């Protein structure tokens, strides 16, 4: 089985996000008021193979814990969707 995997990584609640704060403070100067609590994260996409969706998700979560995310300060979400042929 092949799945497209999307991993969304964000800083845990309570962790200082200086990049998000800089964006939040800059938006009003550009005319975009009424925005608060800006958080910046990262998205990682991949095609992964495995026997079934549960195995793929388990492997991707192991990848996140080992390399893709810092579990001390970051949370992550894993989403699997059907992979398209050829990509």
C-alpha distances in whole Angstrom, upper triangle without the diagonal:
4,7,10,12,16,18,22,24,28,31,32,35,38,37,39,37,40,38,37,41,42,40,42,45,45,43,47,49,46,47,44,46,45,42,41,39,37,34,32,29,26,22,20,17,14,10,8,6,5,6,6,8,11,10,9,12,14,13,14,17,18,18,20,23,23,23,22,25,28,28,31,32,29,26,23,20,17,15,11,11,9,9,11,12,14,13
4,7,9,13,16,19,22,26,29,30,33,36,35,37,35,37,35,34,38,39,37,39,42,41,40,44,45,43,44,41,43,42,39,39,36,34,31,29,26,23,19,16,13,10,7,6,4,7,9,8,9,12,11,9,11,14,13,13,16,17,17,19,21,22,21,20,23,26,26,30,30,27,25,21,19,15,13,10,9,7,6,9,9,11,10
4,6,10,12,16,19,22,26,27,30,33,32,34,31,34,32,31,35,36,34,35,39,38,37,40,42,40,41,38,39,38,35,35,33,31,28,26,22,20,16,14,10,8,6,6,6,8,11,9,8,11,11,8,10,13,12,11,14,16,15,16,20,20,20,18,20,24,24,27,27,24,22,18,15,12,9,6,6,5,5,8,10,12,10
4,7,10,13,16,20,23,25,28,31,30,31,29,31,28,28,32,32,30,32,35,35,33,37,38,36,37,34,36,35,32,32,30,28,25,23,19,16,13,11,7,6,5,6,9,12,14,13,10,13,13,10,11,14,13,11,14,16,15,15,19,20,19,16,18,22,23,26,26,22,20,16,14,10,8,6,5,6,5,8,11,12,9
4,6,10,13,16,20,21,24,27,26,28,26,28,26,25,29,30,28,29,33,33,31,35,37,35,36,33,34,33,30,30,27,25,22,20,16,14,10,8,6,5,6,7,10,12,15,13,10,12,12,9,8,12,11,8,11,13,12,12,15,17,16,13,15,18,19,22,22,18,16,12,10,7,6,5,7,9,9,12,14,15,12
4,7,10,13,17,18,21,24,23,24,22,25,22,21,25,26,24,26,29,29,28,31,33,31,32,29,31,30,26,26,24,21,18,16,13,10,7,6,5,7,9,10,14,15,18,16,13,15,15,12,10,13,13,10,11,14,13,11,15,17,15,12,13,17,17,21,20,16,14,10,8,6,5,7,8,11,11,14,17,18,14
4,6,10,13,15,18,21,19,21,19,22,20,19,23,24,23,24,27,27,27,30,32,30,32,28,30,29,25,24,21,19,16,14,10,8,6,5,6,9,11,12,15,17,20,18,14,15,15,12,10,13,12,8,9,12,10,8,12,14,12,9,10,13,13,17,16,12,10,7,6,5,6,9,12,15,15,18,21,21,17
4,7,10,12,15,18,17,18,16,19,17,16,19,21,19,20,24,24,23,27,29,27,28,25,26,25,21,20,18,15,12,11,7,6,5,7,9,12,15,16,19,20,23,21,18,18,19,16,13,15,15,12,11,14,13,10,13,15,14,10,10,12,13,16,14,10,8,5,5,7,8,12,14,17,18,20,23,24,20
4,7,9,12,15,13,15,13,16,14,14,17,19,18,19,22,23,23,26,28,27,28,25,26,25,21,20,16,14,11,9,5,5,6,8,11,14,17,18,21,22,25,23,20,20,20,18,15,16,16,13,12,14,13,9,11,14,12,9,7,9,10,12,10,7,6,4,7,9,12,15,18,21,21,24,27,27,23
4,6,9,11,10,11,10,13,12,11,14,16,16,16,19,21,20,23,26,25,26,23,23,22,18,16,13,11,8,7,5,7,9,12,15,18,21,22,25,26,29,27,23,23,23,21,18,19,19,16,15,17,16,12,13,16,14,11,9,10,10,12,9,5,5,6,9,12,14,18,21,24,24,27,30,30,26
4,7,8,6,8,7,11,11,10,13,15,15,16,19,20,21,23,25,26,27,24,24,22,19,16,12,11,8,8,7,10,12,15,18,21,24,25,28,29,31,29,26,25,26,24,21,21,22,18,16,18,17,14,14,16,15,13,10,9,9,9,6,4,6,9,12,15,18,21,24,28,28,31,34,34,30
4,6,6,9,10,13,14,13,15,18,18,18,21,23,23,25,28,28,29,26,25,23,20,17,13,13,10,11,10,13,15,17,21,23,26,26,29,29,32,29,26,25,26,24,21,21,22,19,17,18,18,14,14,17,17,15,11,10,9,8,6,5,6,9,12,16,19,22,25,29,30,32,35,36,32
4,6,9,10,13,15,13,14,17,18,17,19,22,22,24,26,27,28,24,23,21,18,15,11,12,10,12,12,15,18,20,23,26,29,29,32,32,34,32,29,27,29,27,24,24,25,22,20,22,22,18,18,21,21,19,15,14,12,11,9,9,9,12,14,18,21,24,27,31,32,35,38,38,35
4,6,9,12,14,13,13,16,18,16,18,21,22,24,26,27,28,25,24,22,19,15,11,13,11,13,14,18,20,23,26,29,32,32,35,35,38,36,32,31,32,30,27,27,28,25,23,24,24,20,20,22,22,20,17,15,14,12,9,11,12,15,18,22,24,28,31,34,35,38,41,41,38
4,6,10,12,11,12,15,16,16,18,20,21,23,25,26,28,25,24,22,19,16,12,13,10,12,12,15,18,21,24,27,30,31,34,34,37,35,32,30,31,29,26,26,27,24,21,23,22,19,18,20,19,18,14,12,12,10,7,9,11,14,17,21,24,27,30,34,34,37,40,40,36
4,6,9,9,9,11,13,13,15,17,19,21,22,24,25,22,22,21,17,14,11,11,10,11,12,16,19,22,25,28,32,32,36,37,39,37,34,33,34,32,29,29,29,26,24,25,24,21,21,22,21,19,16,14,15,13,10,11,14,17,20,23,26,29,32,35,36,38,41,41,37
4,6,5,6,9,10,11,12,14,16,18,20,21,22,20,19,19,15,13,10,9,7,7,9,13,16,19,23,26,29,30,34,35,38,36,33,32,33,30,28,28,28,25,23,25,24,20,20,22,20,18,15,14,16,14,11,11,13,16,18,22,24,27,30,33,33,35,38,38,34
4,5,5,6,9,10,10,12,14,17,18,19,21,19,19,19,16,13,11,10,9,9,12,15,18,21,25,28,31,33,36,38,41,39,36,35,36,33,31,31,31,28,26,28,26,23,23,25,22,20,18,17,19,17,14,14,17,19,22,25,27,30,32,36,35,37,40,39,36
4,5,5,6,9,10,11,12,16,16,17,19,17,18,18,15,13,11,9,8,7,10,12,16,19,22,25,29,31,34,36,39,37,34,34,35,32,29,30,30,26,26,27,25,22,23,24,22,19,17,17,19,19,15,15,17,18,21,23,25,28,30,33,33,34,37,36,33
4,5,5,6,9,10,11,14,15,16,17,15,15,15,11,10,8,5,5,5,9,12,15,19,22,25,29,31,34,36,39,37,33,33,34,31,29,30,30,26,25,27,25,22,23,25,23,20,18,18,19,19,15,14,16,17,19,22,24,27,29,32,32,34,37,36,33
4,5,5,6,9,10,12,14,15,17,14,14,14,11,9,8,6,8,9,13,16,19,22,26,29,33,34,38,39,42,40,37,37,37,35,32,33,33,30,28,30,29,25,26,28,26,23,21,20,22,21,17,17,19,20,22,26,27,31,32,36,36,37,41,40,36
4,5,5,6,9,11,12,13,15,14,14,15,12,11,11,9,10,10,14,16,20,23,26,30,33,35,39,41,44,42,38,39,39,36,34,35,35,31,30,32,30,27,28,29,27,24,22,22,24,23,19,19,21,22,25,27,29,32,34,37,36,38,41,40,36
4,5,5,6,9,10,11,13,11,12,13,10,10,10,7,9,9,13,15,18,21,24,28,31,33,37,39,42,40,37,37,38,35,32,34,34,30,30,32,30,26,28,29,27,24,22,23,24,24,20,19,21,22,23,26,27,30,31,34,34,35,38,37,34
4,6,6,8,10,11,12,9,9,10,7,6,7,6,9,10,14,17,20,24,26,30,33,35,39,41,43,41,38,38,39,36,33,35,35,32,31,33,31,28,29,31,29,26,24,24,25,25,21,20,21,22,24,27,28,31,32,35,36,37,40,40,36
4,6,7,8,10,11,10,10,11,9,9,10,9,12,13,17,20,23,27,29,33,37,39,42,44,47,45,41,41,42,40,37,38,38,35,34,36,34,31,32,34,31,29,26,26,28,27,23,23,24,26,27,30,31,35,36,39,39,40,43,43,39
4,6,6,7,9,9,10,12,10,11,13,11,13,14,18,20,23,26,29,32,36,38,42,44,47,45,41,42,43,40,37,39,39,35,35,37,35,31,33,34,32,29,27,27,29,29,25,24,26,27,28,31,31,34,35,38,38,39,42,41,38
4,5,5,7,5,7,9,8,10,12,10,13,14,18,20,22,26,28,32,35,37,41,43,46,44,40,41,42,39,37,39,39,35,34,37,35,31,33,35,32,29,28,28,30,30,26,25,26,26,27,30,30,33,34,37,37,37,40,40,37
4,5,5,5,5,8,8,10,13,13,16,17,21,24,26,29,32,35,39,41,45,47,49,47,43,44,45,42,40,42,42,38,38,40,38,35,37,38,36,33,31,31,33,32,28,28,28,29,30,33,33,36,37,40,40,41,44,43,40
4,5,7,8,12,12,14,16,15,18,19,23,25,27,31,33,37,40,42,46,48,51,49,45,46,47,44,42,44,44,40,39,42,40,36,38,40,37,34,32,33,35,34,30,30,31,31,32,35,35,38,39,42,42,42,45,44,41
4,6,8,12,12,14,17,15,18,18,22,24,26,29,31,35,38,40,44,46,49,47,44,45,46,43,40,43,42,39,38,41,39,36,38,39,36,33,32,33,34,34,31,29,30,31,31,34,34,36,37,39,39,39,42,41,38
4,6,10,11,14,17,16,19,20,23,25,27,31,32,36,39,42,45,48,50,48,44,45,47,44,41,44,44,40,40,42,40,37,39,41,38,35,34,35,36,36,32,31,31,32,32,34,34,37,37,40,40,40,43,43,40
4,7,7,11,14,13,16,17,20,23,24,28,30,33,36,39,42,45,47,45,41,42,43,40,38,40,41,37,36,39,37,34,36,38,36,32,31,32,33,33,29,28,28,28,29,31,31,34,34,37,37,38,41,41,37
4,6,9,12,12,16,18,21,24,26,30,32,35,38,41,44,46,48,46,42,43,44,42,39,41,42,38,37,40,38,35,37,39,37,34,32,32,33,33,29,28,28,29,29,32,32,35,36,39,39,40,43,43,40
4,7,10,11,15,17,21,24,25,29,31,35,38,40,43,45,47,44,40,41,43,40,37,39,40,37,36,39,37,34,36,38,36,33,31,31,31,31,28,26,26,27,27,30,30,34,34,38,38,39,43,43,40
4,7,7,11,14,17,20,22,26,28,32,35,36,40,41,44,41,37,38,39,37,34,36,37,33,32,35,34,30,32,34,32,29,27,27,28,28,24,23,23,24,24,27,27,31,31,35,35,37,40,40,37
4,6,9,12,16,19,21,25,27,31,34,36,39,41,43,40,37,37,38,36,33,34,35,32,30,33,32,28,30,32,30,27,25,25,25,25,21,20,20,22,23,26,27,30,31,35,36,37,41,41,37
4,6,10,13,16,19,23,25,29,32,33,37,38,40,38,34,34,35,33,30,31,32,29,27,30,29,25,26,29,27,24,21,21,22,21,17,17,17,18,20,23,24,28,29,33,34,36,39,39,36
4,7,10,13,16,20,22,26,29,31,34,36,38,36,32,32,34,31,28,30,30,27,26,28,27,23,25,27,25,22,20,20,21,21,17,16,16,17,18,21,22,26,27,31,31,33,36,36,33
4,7,10,13,17,20,23,26,28,31,33,35,33,29,29,30,28,25,27,27,23,22,24,23,19,21,23,21,18,16,16,17,17,13,12,12,14,15,18,20,23,25,29,29,31,34,34,30
4,7,10,14,17,20,24,25,29,31,34,32,28,28,29,26,24,25,25,21,21,23,21,18,19,21,19,16,14,15,16,17,13,11,12,13,14,17,19,22,24,27,27,29,32,31,28
4,7,10,13,17,20,22,25,27,30,28,25,25,25,23,20,22,21,18,17,19,17,14,16,18,16,12,11,12,14,15,12,9,10,10,11,14,15,19,21,24,24,26,29,29,25
4,7,10,13,17,19,22,24,27,26,23,23,23,20,18,20,19,15,15,17,15,12,15,16,14,10,10,12,14,16,13,10,11,10,11,12,14,17,18,21,21,23,26,25,21
4,7,10,14,15,19,21,24,23,20,21,21,17,16,18,17,13,14,16,14,12,15,16,14,10,11,14,15,18,16,13,12,10,10,10,11,13,15,18,17,19,22,22,18
4,7,10,12,16,18,22,20,18,19,18,15,14,16,14,11,12,14,11,10,14,14,12,8,10,14,16,19,17,14,13,10,10,10,11,12,14,16,15,17,20,19,15
4,7,10,13,16,19,18,16,17,17,13,13,16,14,11,13,15,13,12,16,17,14,11,13,17,19,22,21,17,16,13,12,10,10,10,11,13,11,13,16,15,12
4,6,10,13,16,16,14,16,15,11,12,14,12,10,13,14,12,12,16,16,14,12,15,19,20,23,23,19,18,15,14,11,11,10,11,12,10,12,14,13,10
4,7,10,14,13,12,15,13,10,12,14,12,10,14,15,13,15,18,18,17,15,18,21,22,26,26,22,21,17,16,12,11,9,10,9,7,9,11,11,8
4,7,10,10,10,12,10,7,9,11,9,8,12,13,11,13,16,16,16,15,17,21,21,25,25,22,21,17,16,12,12,9,10,10,9,12,13,13,11
4,7,8,9,11,9,6,10,12,10,10,14,14,14,16,19,18,18,18,20,24,24,28,28,25,23,20,18,15,14,11,12,11,10,13,13,14,12
4,5,7,9,6,5,9,10,9,10,13,14,14,17,18,19,19,19,21,24,24,28,29,26,24,20,19,15,15,12,13,12,12,15,16,17,16
4,7,8,6,7,11,11,11,13,16,16,17,19,21,21,22,22,24,27,26,30,31,28,26,23,21,17,17,14,15,14,14,17,17,19,19
4,6,5,6,9,10,11,13,14,16,17,19,20,21,22,22,23,26,25,29,30,27,24,21,18,15,14,11,12,11,13,16,17,19,18
4,5,5,6,8,10,10,12,14,15,16,18,20,21,19,21,24,23,26,27,24,21,17,15,11,10,7,9,10,12,15,17,19,18
4,5,5,6,9,10,11,12,14,15,17,18,20,19,20,22,21,24,25,22,20,17,14,11,11,10,12,13,15,19,21,23,21
4,5,5,6,9,10,11,12,14,15,17,18,18,19,22,20,24,25,23,20,17,16,13,13,11,14,14,15,19,20,22,20
4,5,5,6,9,10,11,12,14,15,16,15,17,20,19,23,24,21,19,15,14,10,10,8,11,12,12,16,18,19,17
4,5,5,6,9,10,10,12,14,15,14,15,18,16,20,21,18,15,12,10,7,8,7,11,13,14,18,20,21,19
4,6,5,6,9,10,11,12,14,14,15,17,15,19,20,18,16,13,12,10,12,11,15,16,17,21,23,24,22
4,5,5,6,9,10,11,12,12,14,16,16,19,21,18,16,14,13,11,13,12,15,17,17,20,22,22,20
4,5,5,6,9,10,10,9,11,14,14,17,18,15,14,11,10,8,10,10,13,15,15,19,21,21,18
4,5,5,6,9,10,9,10,12,11,14,16,13,11,9,9,7,11,12,15,18,18,22,24,25,22
4,5,5,6,8,9,10,12,11,14,16,14,13,12,12,11,14,15,18,20,20,24,26,26,23
4,5,5,6,6,8,11,11,15,16,14,13,11,12,11,14,15,18,20,19,22,24,24,21
4,5,5,4,5,8,8,12,12,10,10,8,10,9,13,14,18,20,20,23,25,25,22
4,6,7,6,7,6,10,11,10,10,9,12,12,16,17,21,23,23,27,29,29,26
4,7,7,8,9,12,14,12,13,13,15,15,18,19,23,25,24,27,29,28,25
4,6,7,9,12,13,12,13,12,15,14,18,19,22,24,23,26,28,27,24
4,7,9,12,12,10,11,9,12,12,15,16,19,22,21,24,26,25,21
4,6,9,9,6,8,7,10,12,15,17,21,23,23,26,28,28,24
4,5,6,5,8,9,13,15,18,21,24,27,27,30,32,32,28
4,6,5,6,8,12,14,18,20,24,27,27,30,33,33,29
4,6,8,11,15,17,21,24,27,31,31,34,37,36,33
4,7,10,14,17,20,24,27,30,30,33,36,36,32
4,7,10,13,17,20,23,26,27,30,32,32,29
4,7,10,14,17,20,24,25,28,31,31,28
4,7,10,13,17,20,21,24,27,27,24
4,7,10,13,17,18,21,24,25,22
4,7,10,14,15,18,21,22,19
4,7,10,12,15,18,20,17
4,7,9,12,15,17,14
4,6,9,13,15,13
4,6,9,12,11
4,6,9,7
4,6,6
4,6
4
